[in-house]
Amino acid sequence: MSRLRFTKMQGAGNDYIYVNLSQEELSKSPAELAQMLCDRHFGIGGDGLVLIDKGQGTDLTMRMFNADGSEAEMCGNAIRCVAFYGLINGLTDKKSVSVHTKAGVKQIEILEVNPARIRVNMGVPDLRPAFLPARVEGERVLDQEFDFGGTKIRGSLVSMGNPHLVTFVDNLDTLDIETLGPLIEQDPRFPNRINIEFVQVFSPERARQRTWERGSGETLACGTGASAVLVAGALTGRLGRKAHITLLGGELTLEWEGEGKPLFMTGGAVKVFDGELDY
């Protein structure tokens, strides 16, 4: 039997299990561990597993696994928690932190500590369908009609290092996300599957979002998804260059100067508890 020390953290309700690889050895594969630990009935419960280690030319490095064991490129809510974890656990003494991810190196600024308020440079959005990847025609897809098994929606494709389809709706509360989510996620036009953001806009500065994350289902928040929402909203005239996005688990602030420029996300990070698990 092995013992694993871990920390449960959440950003806007997006909850992950964090393991410090500079102190812990894994006796199962990360994919197996993610499935076991993230089970909300028979495990700890979480949207995924995040492995933190010392940097590779950066302050920290992170790998992220969804609840179904699949590895993802990056998570905007998780990376805020990674930077905060590094600071409060002595992995770094900096408040300006660089983190290596599968989506590249991200720069994070810890603006406040108690409570934590953290700003992330999410990088430059990419609108090329081939980069997501997505098997659709055109140099970019904005407000285009899609047919998913007879269900038609209008959507925009945005990569924030991971793939997103953003669709604007009139009423989030009447949305059948449990049906639409997996239908779109698993469509063969998206060979690596896709995350879906359903968005209701109230003004150019404010919108509400629900997210279906590939490998995890509906989650309380998605930071890369909120970033994709601002991009799609700004380019289709629905949102301004700065907006507050309300998610089921909290609020994020997004800022983007425009095409070719990086997008910035600001939000919180909360340590829920430390624990040990025999497995």
N, C-alpha and C positions, 0 to 999 in steps of 0.2 A: 504493500500500500504506500502511496506517495502523499505528501502534504504540500499544499499550494497556498501561499499567501497572496492575497489579492486586495484590491480596493474597488469599491463600487462608487461610480461618479455619474453625474448627469449634467447635461447642458440643455436647457429648455425642455427637460423631460426626456430627452434622448439618452437612455441609460445604457452604460457599457461597463463591463468588468475589465479592470486594468491590472496587468501583471508586469512587474519589473524584471526583465530578463537579466539584468546585471546582478540580481539576487536569487532568482528562481530558475530551476531546471524543469523542463516539461517532460513528463514520462508518457504523454500521448501527443499525437500531432495537433497543431493548432486547430485544424478543422474539426477533429474529434472533440477537443476540449470545448470549442465554441458551442457545438451542438449540446453537449452535456451541461455546461455551466449556464447557458442562456435559457434553458427550459424553465418556464415560470412556475411549473408545478413540481418538478422533480429535481431542479437545480437551484442556482442562485436567482436566476431570472435577469434578462437583459436583452437589449437589441443587438448585442454583439460582444466580441472579445477584442481588446486592444492590447497588443504587446509593445512595451516601451523598452528601449535600450539606449545605451550611450550612442552618440552621433557618429555618422560616417562623414566626417568633415563638417558636421553640423552639431548643434548642442544636443539634440535628441533625435531618435528615429522611432517611427511607429509602423506597426503592421496591424491591419484591421480585418476581422473576420465577422461576417454576418451570422445571425442566429442559426442559419442552415449549414454553416461551415464554409461557405464560399468566401473567398478573399476579395475585398473591395479595395479600390484605389485610395480612397480618402474619405473622411467625414468631417464636415465643418464644425459640428458640435463636439465631436470627440477630440479634435486637435486642440480646441481651447482647453479641454480637460487635461490633455497630455502636457501642455505647457504649464498649467497650474500644478499638476502632479509633480513635474520636475522641480518646480520652485519650492513647494512645501515639503518635498522629500529629499532635498539636497542634491539632486542630480544636476542642477544648475543654480547659480546665484543671480542669474540675469533676469531682467524683466523684459528684455528684447531677445526673443528666443527663436532659433532656426530649427525646424523639424523636417527630417527627411521622410517622405511618404512615397508610395507607388505612383502618385501623381506629381512627383517632383518635390523640390524644397519649398516649404512655406515659412513665411515670417510672421511671428506673432508678437504683439505688444500687450503686456499685462498692465492695464491702465490703473486698476484698483485691486486690492487683495481681499478686503473684508467689508462687504461681499465682493467676490471677484467680478471684474468687468474686463473683458479681453477682446482685443481687436486683431483680426486675422486678415492678412493679405491673401486672398483666395486665388490670385493669379488672373491672367487674362482669359476671359471666356472664349471658347472656340465654337463657332457655329457650323463648321464643316461636317456634314452628315458622316462622311467616311471616317472622321476622327472619333466618333462616339463608340463603336461604329454603328451605322444604320444603313440598311440597303434601300435607300430612297434616292430619287434623282434630284439634281440641283446643287448649287453651291451653298445654299442655306435653306432652312425650312422654318418659316414664320407664319403662324396662323393658317396652316395648310390643313385641308380636310383629310382625315384618315378613316378608313373603314376597317373595323375590327370585328369580323364575323357578323356583319350586318349592323353593328353599332357604330354610328358615325360621330366623330368628334373633330373639333379643330384644335390643332396642337402646334407647338414650336419646339424645335430640338436644340438643346444647348448642352455643351460639355463644360463641366467645371473640374476636369480631370476624371470625372465619372459621368455617365450618360443620363440625361434628363429629358423627359417630354413634359412640357408645361401646357396645360389647357385651362382656359378661363371659363367659369361657369356662373350662372345667375344665382344659384343657391347651393351652398355646400351642405346644408342640413338635410336636403332631400337626396343627396348623392348615394348611390349604391356602390360604395368603394370596394366592398368585398367581392363584387362581381367584376367591376371594371378594372380594378387593380391587377389581378392575375391575368386577365384577358390581354391587357396591353403589355405587361411585363414580359410575358412569354411569347409574344408575337415573333414569328421567324424573321421579320425585318430587322430585329434587334438581336444579333447573334450572341451578344454577351448579356442579354436581358437589359431592362431599362428601369429607372426610377420614374415615378409619375407624380407630378404636382397638380393638384386641383385647386384653383384659385378663384376667390371672389374679391373683386376690387371695390373699395368704398370711396376712394379719392386718389389723386395722383401720389399721395404720400402714405396711403394706408391700404393694406390688403390682408386677407385671411387665407390661410393655406392648410390643406390636408395633404399628406404624402403617403404614397404606397412605395415602400422601399423594396427593391429586389432582394430576395433572400431573407427578409424580415417581416414583410407585410406592412400594415399601417403602423406608423410610429408617431410618437407625440411631437416630433420635430425632425427637420432635416436641414442642416446649414448649407450644404452645397445646393440643395433643392431651393431654398429661399434665395440663394444667389442667382440661380437659373431663372427664378420668378422675376427678379428685378430686371434681368437682361431681356427676357421675353416681353415683360410689361413695358419697359422703356422703348424697345424697338418697334412695338406695335401701338405706341401712343397711349397706353393705359396707365402707366406709372411714370413718375419723374425719375431723376437720377439718384434720388435718395428716398428711401421708403422704410416704414416700419411694418414688418410682416408679423402678424399674430398667428401662432401655431397652437396646437392643442396643449402644448406644455409650456408656453411662454412666448416672449417676443424677441425678435432679432431686428437690428438696424443694419440696412444695406446701403452702400454708397458706391457709385460707379460714374466716372467722368465720361465714359463713352467708348466706342470701339477702339481696340488696340491698347486700352488702358486696363490696369488691374482693378478688380472689384474688392471692396473691403466689407467685412462683416464684423459687427460688434454684438457681444452677448455675454452671458454669465457662465460660470463653471462651479459646480457644487460637489464637494466630497460628501458622500452619503454615509459610508462606513468602511472600515477595514475588516477583513475576515481571514480565516484559515479553513481549508477544506481538505479532508482526507478522501482520496479516490483511488 
